[in-house]
């Protein structure tokens, strides 16, 4: 991924439009085990790690995994395909680093009705090939999503 900075396996890139104006940012990390993923997005405790989800994601094909830590397109620049472009760049980077799966925790901070914002984000990622990981416990409100990078 060009124009990115990397620190301890984490990379960050400012997203620009065709005129070179900064329109947002994307941040990710290639994780090599569950402890690494847990340090990024706190997966093991609330979701129970991958063991309860073996039906959806076989432990044999998990590592390395590309964790999408942040994808933000500033509000004034949304609905122009810039988020999809950033996500495609993330997928290309992840594949080049040998990742089998893209993984994320859906965020929805500062968006008014948090449940409506969460549902919009789930829908957006679903349209781009992500699947929601079935919660290990029904009280988990923070969804995790994954996509095979085949």
Secondary structure, DSSP 8 states (H G I E B T S, - for coil): -TTEEEETTEEEEEEE-TTS-EEEEEEEEEESSHHHHHHHH-HHHHH-TTGGGTTTS-GGG-SSEEEEEEEEE-GGG-SSSHHHHHHHHHHHHHHHTT-SEEEEE---TTSSSHHHHHHHHHHHHHHTT-EE---SSTT--S-EEEEE--
